Structures are given as structure tokens and as C-alpha cells.
Amino acid sequence: MKKIVVLTGAGISAESGLSTFRDAGGLWEGYDIMEVASIDGWRRNPALVLEFYNMRRKAAYEALPNDGHKALAKLEKNFDVTIVTQNVDNLHEKAGSTNIIHLHGELFKSRSSLDEHLVFEMKELEIKLGDKCPRGSQLRPHIVWFGEAVPMLETAAKEVMKADIFIVVGTSLQVYPAAGLIDYVDHNTPIYVMDPKLPYVSPRANLKLIEAKAADGLPKLVEKLILNFE
Ligand code: OAD
């Protein structure tokens, strides 16, 4: 079975009603990104950060996967698929994908602010000030913030290096180190980049740019890959 690695960003969840970060009307509007998504912001104002992620968690809980997420799940019938997502929602899981690397963490997990290895599945939709881990420290969202390392990067890079086909969808490729994963792709491997507003990708031999929304473009691309590469 050929291996397909897919790098996804906020754009794949846009048609599920979740805002992207950098489009007009994006999520950061009204919020200072460094206040709600950085380790310094957390230290300054944990209540604001908890409120922000509680709001995002509720929105993600209510959201449903769209045809883009579903197409990627379908791909597993014919390919060995790894999804590397920058998204903290669980829409790939809800669509049925089984092999997902969350580079920037997960909304439905909490963790100790004392020990990053103490991670918990959340049973409720909110983390409140005063909710403690078993070691007595405040619980925080299990999210990789600006100013923090990306622990899953190496695992993701190893998968990307093994890809026979690489797909990038719904990311502006502006946030590193995630955006740098494309440089780990073997030079013989075809790369498909799909976005209604294509991000800049340095030219290379096997690059195919597809100007499309995920819910429309991914089902078509998946059909094509199944026909061509089986
Ligand atoms: P961005 O908001 O930077 O980029 C979203 C991309 O999705 C843009 O290129 C849009 O053109 C595209 N897009 C919009 N609608 C789409 C659709 N229907 N189908 C496909 N694409 C569409 O989001 P990311 O690149 O994911 O990090 O942002 C990367 C990281 O920045 C996030 O993971 C987050 C943020 O800071 C953390 O929270 C740590």
C-alpha cells in the first residue's frame, strides 16, 4: 500500500463552521493572539486563556466533519494514511480517520501546568480556574502555544519523509515549525497543495497547486488518487 501523508490546517474545518486564524473574520479578531495563545499570555491572565479555549472547545464540540474530512477518512481504504494536523479540533477523528498526529495539541484534553506528561481526556467542556491536576497545579488546555516546543514534530517529520504522496490542505503555511514539514518530503514525491487562496510554496518538480475549498476539492482529489495509484 502506498503511503499518503496529509498536512492539514484551519481551512479544512472552515466549512464545518470553525473560523480560520488569518482570513478576514478569522478567530484572532477581537483577541490578541499573544494574550490567548502564548505561554506568556497564560502566565499573565490564565482566566482569559481558559475562557478563550472553553469557547473554542464548545464550538468544536458542536461542529461536524465536512466532505473534506470525510474524503480523507475514505482514503484509508486504499492507502496507508497519516494525517498531520495543526488543528486542535477533533473533526478528523469524527470523520473516521484513524492515524492522526496533532502537532498543536487537542482541545478535548487538559494537562497539568506542572508536568507536561500528565495529560487527561476531558469529560466536560470547560476548564475552570481552580481545577487542579493530581499534583495540585492548575489544569491548562493541552495546546502547544507560541513560545513552546512542538513535541510531535519529530514524529511527524519521520512520517513525511516516508510519504509516497504528500497533500497540504487549508493552511497558510505561515507558522513554523509546522510549515517546514514540506521540506522533509522526498524530491520524487508528488505534492498537492489545496487552498482557495494558495499559499506560497517554493517551486519544485512534483508540485501540483489546486485552487479549491477542501469540501469541494478533496473528494475529487481522493477519487483521482484512488483511480491513478491503486
Ligand atoms: P490560517 O488561518 O493561517 O490559514 C488558513 C488557510 O486556510 C488559509 O490559507 C485559507 O486560504 C485557507 N482556507 C480558508 N477556507 C478554506 C476552505 N474552505 N478549504 C481549504 N482551505 C481554506 O491557519 P493555519 O495555517 O492552520 O496554531 O494556522 C497555523 C497555526 O496558526 C494554527 O495551528 C494555530 C495558529 O496560530 C496554534 O494555535 C499553536
Boltz pocket constraint, residues with backbone or C-beta under 6 A from the ligand:
constraints:
  - pocket:
      binder: B
      contacts: [[A, 8], [A, 9], [A, 10], [A, 11], [A, 12], [A, 14], [A, 15], [A, 20], [A, 21], [A, 22], [A, 23], [A, 26], [A, 37], [A, 86], [A, 87], [A, 104], [A, 144], [A, 145], [A, 146], [A, 169], [A, 170], [A, 171], [A, 172], [A, 173], [A, 174], [A, 175], [A, 194], [A, 195], [A, 196], [A, 197], [A, 198], [A, 199], [A, 212], [A, 213], [A, 214], [A, 215]]
      max_distance: 6.0
